[in-house]
Amino acid sequence: MFRVTPHDRLATSLIKSIPPDAAVSAECSFIPHLAHRRHLYLFPIIKEARYIILDKTSTYIGPLAGQSYRSNYNKMLNHLLASFEYKLTHDEDGLKLFKKKP
């Protein structure tokens, strides 16, 4: 039986906070919730994404499963955290939301 957790509610809230016309990069678990967007990228692909949403607690990494994906994921996350291009706007319960700086 599926149960909606506080973590799920927080993730939904973060997704809803992203403007509907914004390009987004997201990991696999968020893709179904963002699939209606014109510009959507599977993290670690970023391209022109204005927002990046990640869930460090997610165990689903989809079709790109494997060590190379996890290694690239961690490298890109560390790069984002040190970046001057994106700002971490939310970091709670493993959920991270980045916004591109103007």
N, C-alpha and C positions, 0 to 999 in steps of 0.2 A: 504494500500500500504506500502510495506517495504521500508525503507529509510536507507541507510548506513550512520552512523553518525561518527564523529571523534572518539568517544569512540569505535565503531566497528572496525575502521581502526587501532587504537592503540592495541586492543585485538588481531587482526590478526597479527600485527607486533610482538607482544610478543610471540604468538604461533610459528611463523616462526623462532624466535630467539632460540628456544629450539632445541638442536641437535636431528636429526631424530631417533637415536638409544637410546636416553635417556628415562629412566622410568619416568613417570609423574603421579602426583596426581592432580586432577582437580575437580572443582565443576561441577554440571550437565550441565550448559550451554556450557561448553567447550568440553564435552565428544564427541559429533559428529565430532568435528574438529580434534580430536586426536585419533579417534577410530581405525585407521590403525596401531597404535603402539602396539608392542608386550607386553609391560608392562605399563598398564594404570589402575589407581586406582581412585575410586570416593572419593573425599575428604569428610570426615576427615580421610579416610583410606590412610595411607602413605606408609607403608611397606618399600621397597627399592627405592622409588622415589628419583631421583636426582633433579627434579624440581617440584615445586608446583605452580599452577597458580589459582588465585582466583579473583572474581569480587564482591566486597562488594555492588555494585549497582544492582546486579541481583536479580530479584524477583522470578525467577524460581529455585526451589530447588528439583524438580522432585519427584521421587517415595518415597523419604525419608522425605516428607513434614511433618511438625509438630514441636511442641515446642522442643521435645527432639533432633531433628536434628539441629535446630537453636542453641540450647544451646550447644551441642557438637561442632558445627561449631565455635562458638565464643570462647569456651574454647581452641580448637585446634589452632585457629588463635592467641590468646593471648600467647599460649605456643610457637608457631613459632616465634612470634615477640621477645620473651625473650630468644629464643634458641641460644645455641652455635653451634648447629648442622647445622642449615640453615641460610643463609644470605639473607636478603631482597635486591634483586638487582634492583627492579623497583617498584615504588609506585606512581601511577598517575591516577587521575580520577576514583578512587575506584578499579583499577586493581593492583594486587600485584603479583609479580613473585619472588619466593624464589629459591635459588640454594643451594644444599647440599655442605657444606664445605668439602675440601679435608681431 
